[in-house]
Amino acid sequence: EEVVRLITSLQGADLIVVGSETGRNAELVARLVLQTETAVLVGRGATSTETILAATDLKRKEYPELRSAARFTTRVDGELMAIHNVPPAYFTPERLWTLGATPKVVLKECETKLEHAAERIGVPIEAVVCSESETKVAILGEARERDVDVIVIGLPCDLATDAQHHHALVKEILAEAQRSVLVTPIVAN
């Protein structure tokens, strides 16, 4: 009941900020994002670089998670990196045959998509494409290696087939990230 009152009072907010302890409750963070369709920033320790790492699956042409990350990056006058992971399991012989490409070519195409997204959004983005077996390993590894301040990850507000994957990934990132995490809603158009 208290959570319902809190969610009702937050309707229309531009950003919801919660502390580290509250942010460890991934179910509460997800509920806030889904029911208010508002980004939730889980505050944790920061560096002085103001570097933002936005994870994207490149499935939506509007790039909602990148747009949200770009708005946030502009607010903090930071630098934006976008990461996309293509797991090695994606590179089956059948898929490569159908695509008529090598894994290296597929990864380069993903990098090009990220660069085009940056152009569409109008914010400079450093594109990072990797091939880890688990997406969370790619995101958290890159975040640690580059000492980023905030990881941005999208959470679908619809019941799309990939929504459960996103929910699980958000939960893992919230549990394991050392820095702040911005969970942004992905609303179906």
N, C-alpha and C positions, 0 to 999 in steps of 0.2 A: 504494500500500500504506500509506503514511504517513497519507494522507487517510482511508482506511478505518479505521485504528486511532483516529484523532482522532474520527471520527463515532461509532464504537462507544463511546468513552469519554464522549461527550457525551449519550448516551441518558438521558432523564429530567431533563435540565437545564430550568430555567424560562426562561432567556434565555442566548443565546450572544452574546458581544461580541467583535468583531474590529476591528483597526485600519484606518485609512484605506487603506493600501496593499493589505492582504488584501482589503478590501471592493471594490476596483476589479476584482477577479477575480469577475465576476458569476456565472460558472459554478460556482465554488467556493461562493459564498454560496447560490446556488440549491440546490446539492447538499446543503449543510448543512441548509437549511430542509426540503427534501423528504425527506431520509433520517432526520432526527431529529424531524420535525414540531414543531420548536421555532423560535421567533422569533430572528432574528439581527439584532443592532444593529451597524451599521457606524459606528464613532465618527469624527466629524470635528469641526471647530471649532464652538463653541456661542456663543449670545448669553446675556444674563442674563434673558431673558423666559420661558423654559420653555414655549414655544409649540409645540404638536404639530399637524401637518397630516396628516390621514388621508384617503387617496384611496379611494373606493368606487365600484363600478359599480352598486350597488343591486340586484344580481341575486339575492342570497341574503337571505332574510327574517331570518336570525339575525345578519346584519351582522358576520361574523367579524373583518374588518379594523378595524371601528369598536370592537368589544368589546376587541380587543387594544390598540388605541390608548387606549381609556378606562382599561384597567388600567395601562398605562405612564404615562399622564398623572397618574393618582392617585398612583403611586409617586414621581413627581418634583414633585408638587403644582403642576402646570402648567395651561395653558388648552388646550382641544381645539377644533380646527376640522375640519370634514369637507368635502371637496371632491368634487363629481361633475361630470363633463364630458359634455355632450351635443353631439357634433360637428355642425356645420351640415349635413353630408351626411345626417344622420338625418331632417331636416325635408323629406322629399320630398313633393310634392303629394299623392301617393297615401296616404302614411302620415298626413299631417295630415287628409286627408279621412276616413280610417278612424277616426282618433282623435276627429275632430270638434273639433279644437283648433288654436290658433295656436301658433307657437313660444314666445311669451311664456307662454301657459297651460301648456305642457309643462314649461318651466323652473320655473315656480311649483309645479307638482305634484311635481317632483323635490325642490325645497326643502322642501315639506311632508313628503315621505317621510323626508328627513334629520332633520327636527324630530321626527317620530314615532319614528325610530330612537333618537334621543337620549332620548326618554321611556322607551322599552323598556329601554334600557341603564341609565338612571338617572344619567347624567352630563351636565352642560350641554355642549352642542355648538353652536358657531357654524356655521351652514350656509352653504356657498359653492357656488353652481351657476353654471357658465359654459358657453360654447359656442365652443370652440377647435377648429380642424381636427385638431390632434393632442393627445391626452390628456397626453403628457409636457410639452407647452408650457403647458397649463393648470396642471398640478401645479407645475412648476418656476417658472413665472411668479408664481403665488400665493405660493409659498414665499419667493421673493426679495422680492416686494413687501411681504410681512408680516414678513420676517426671522425665519422660524420656525427652531426649533432642530432639530426632527426631522420627517422625512417618513415616514409609515407607509404601506406598500403591501403588499397581499396577494399571495400566490403559491399558486395551487391545487396541491394535492398529488395530485389525480386526473388523469385523462387527458381531462378535459372539452374540448369543442370550443374554448372560449375560453382554455384553458390556455396555448397557444402565444402568444397575444396578451399575456397577463399576463407570461410569461417575457420576451418582448421588451421590454415596458414596464419591468419591473424592471431589466433590463440597462441600458436607457437612463437611468433615474433614478439608478442607482448610478454610472454613468459621468459624469453631468452635475451631480448635486446638490452644492451647496457645503457643506451641513450634513449632520448625521447622517441615516442612513436605517435604519428598522426594517422588515425584511422579515418578514412574519408568515405562517405557514402557513394556508391555507384548506383544511380537511379536510372531505371529503364526509361527510354524515350518513347 
